[in-house]
Amino acid sequence: MRDQKERVKTIESIMKNEFRHALAVNLITQEQHDNYLQELNKLTSYIYEKYKDDPSFYPDDWDKINNYYEKIVALDFVRNRTKENLEYSWLIEM
């Protein structure tokens, strides 16, 4: 199983690229872009801090991550390939 922090970095990178793309092609506003990044940063910062010395996740945190994933894949502007990459990178090992 891959390191959990590596998986958080993967989802962070995928979503930052997706938000940047959506802004570039005018699918979202700058304010929405900033809000999505802020939410992503809040989740990833929490995970990085909590698990800086602990390699395993607790069930409550898996729930937070899964809730974020469910919210993201429900967004209209998120491309199908991004959804598939998230599923492959993230959920396959949950």
C-alpha positions in Angstrom: 0.0 0.0 0.0 1.3 3.4 -0.9 2.2 5.9 1.8 -0.9 7.9 2.8 0.9 11.2 2.5 1.9 10.3 -1.1 -1.8 9.7 -1.9 -2.8 13.1 -0.3 -0.1 14.8 -2.5 -1.6 13.0 -5.6 -5.1 14.1 -4.9 -3.9 17.6 -4.2 -1.9 17.8 -7.5 -4.8 16.4 -9.5 -7.3 18.8 -8.1 -5.1 21.9 -8.3 -4.6 21.1 -12.0 -8.4 20.6 -12.5 -9.3 23.9 -10.8 -6.7 25.7 -12.8 -8.0 24.2 -16.0 -11.6 25.1 -15.1 -10.7 28.7 -14.4 -8.6 28.9 -17.6 -11.6 27.8 -19.8 -14.1 29.9 -17.8 -16.0 27.0 -16.2 -15.6 28.6 -12.8 -14.9 32.1 -11.6 -11.8 33.3 -9.8 -13.7 33.4 -6.5 -14.9 29.8 -7.0 -11.3 28.8 -7.9 -10.0 30.4 -4.7 -12.7 28.8 -2.6 -12.0 25.3 -4.0 -8.3 25.7 -3.4 -9.0 26.9 0.1 -11.1 23.9 0.9 -8.5 21.6 -0.6 -5.7 23.2 1.3 -7.7 22.9 4.5 -8.1 19.2 4.0 -4.5 18.5 2.9 -3.0 20.7 5.6 -5.0 18.8 8.3 -3.9 15.5 6.9 -0.2 16.5 6.6 -0.1 17.8 10.1 -2.0 15.0 11.8 -0.1 12.2 10.0 3.4 13.7 9.8 4.7 11.0 12.1 1.9 8.4 11.7 1.7 6.2 8.5 -1.9 5.0 9.0 -5.2 6.8 8.8 -8.1 6.7 11.2 -11.6 5.9 10.1 -12.9 9.4 10.8 -10.3 10.8 8.5 -11.1 8.3 5.7 -14.7 9.6 6.0 -13.5 13.2 5.6 -11.4 12.3 2.5 -14.3 10.2 1.0 -16.7 13.1 1.6 -14.4 15.4 -0.2 -14.0 13.0 -3.1 -17.8 12.6 -3.3 -18.2 16.4 -3.4 -15.6 16.8 -6.1 -16.9 14.1 -8.5 -20.3 15.7 -8.3 -19.1 19.0 -9.6 -20.1 19.6 -13.3 -16.8 21.0 -14.4 -14.6 18.2 -13.2 -13.6 16.1 -16.3 -14.3 12.4 -16.5 -10.6 11.6 -16.8 -10.0 13.5 -13.5 -12.7 11.5 -11.8 -11.1 8.3 -13.0 -7.7 9.4 -11.9 -9.0 10.2 -8.5 -10.7 6.9 -8.2 -7.6 5.1 -9.3 -5.1 7.1 -7.2 -7.2 7.4 -4.2 -10.1 5.1 -3.6 -8.6 1.9 -5.0 -6.6 1.5 -1.8 -9.2 2.7 0.7 
